[in-house]
Amino acid sequence: MKLVDTDETVVLVTGTSLRSEEADRPLAYWIKQEVDRRGAGHAYRRAVVVGDRWYLENGVFQLNPTIAIGGPGVNGVSAEFTESLPMAWSRDERVFVQADFTGDLRRAALWGADAEATTLAVEHFLQGGLLEDLLGRIWRFRSEMYV
């Protein structure tokens, strides 16, 4: 049984340290809630939350649209993404949203100088239209009929 669609299921990645689990994992579930709500019950239009080590060791999930939450010091995926993704938005050199939704691999890194700044990055991603932009690019009308 297929559980994840590489085109439509969004993978949310947090670090695996205790600090990341406490501060960043709740933010990932906040994003998940918003993605799942907008997916309106479509089978694969949802989000899954995973740890950075698991994501990096399972290459097939790296084909999915991916959002890394937490800074490069606590999230290995963010460390990779911050090197290559353009800056989409920042504030006061403390809050950062990096994203590229135009290529085949749609990616974002939401992070800050501390837990409060990372929360602000997630808030901006959700409320500033970036989540809608991502979902609008990956959730297109499908003409196939499912039974």
GIBEL-V956912 format. One record per backbone hydrogen bond with DSSP energy under -0.5 kcal/mol. NH is the residue of the N-H (numbers start at 1). CO is the residue of the C=O. E is the energy in kcal/mol with one decimal. If there is no record, write none. Layout:
nh,co,e
NH,CO,E
NH,CO,E
This chain:
nh,co,e
6,4,-0.5
9,5,-2.6
10,46,-2.5
11,65,-3.0
12,10,-0.5
12,48,-3.2
13,11,-0.5
13,67,-2.8
14,50,-2.1
15,69,-0.5
21,17,-2.7
22,18,-2.3
23,19,-2.4
24,20,-1.9
25,20,-1.9
28,24,-2.1
29,25,-2.1
30,26,-1.5
31,27,-2.2
32,28,-2.7
33,29,-2.3
34,30,-1.7
35,31,-2.7
36,32,-3.2
37,33,-2.2
38,34,-2.1
39,35,-1.8
40,36,-0.6
40,37,-1.0
41,36,-0.7
42,39,-2.3
45,42,-0.6
46,44,-2.0
48,10,-2.2
50,12,-2.8
52,14,-2.0
55,51,-2.3
56,52,-2.6
57,53,-1.6
58,54,-0.9
58,55,-0.8
59,57,-0.6
61,58,-1.5
62,59,-1.3
63,60,-1.3
64,61,-1.1
66,106,-2.5
67,11,-2.7
68,108,-2.8
69,13,-3.1
70,110,-2.8
74,71,-1.7
75,71,-1.6
79,75,-2.1
80,76,-1.5
81,77,-2.9
82,78,-3.1
83,79,-0.6
83,80,-0.6
84,80,-0.6
84,81,-1.2
85,81,-3.0
88,97,-2.9
89,97,-1.9
91,95,-1.9
94,91,-2.5
95,91,-1.9
96,111,-3.0
97,89,-2.8
98,109,-2.5
99,86,-1.9
100,107,-2.5
106,104,-0.7
107,100,-2.2
107,105,-0.6
108,66,-1.5
109,98,-2.6
110,68,-3.1
111,96,-2.4
111,109,-0.6
113,94,-2.3
118,114,-2.2
119,115,-2.1
120,116,-1.8
121,117,-1.9
122,118,-2.2
123,119,-2.6
124,120,-2.4
125,121,-2.2
126,122,-2.4
127,123,-3.0
128,124,-2.6
130,124,-0.5
131,125,-1.9
133,129,-2.0
134,130,-2.4
135,131,-2.7
136,132,-2.4
137,133,-1.3
137,134,-0.7
138,134,-1.6
139,135,-2.9
140,138,-1.1
146,144,-0.5
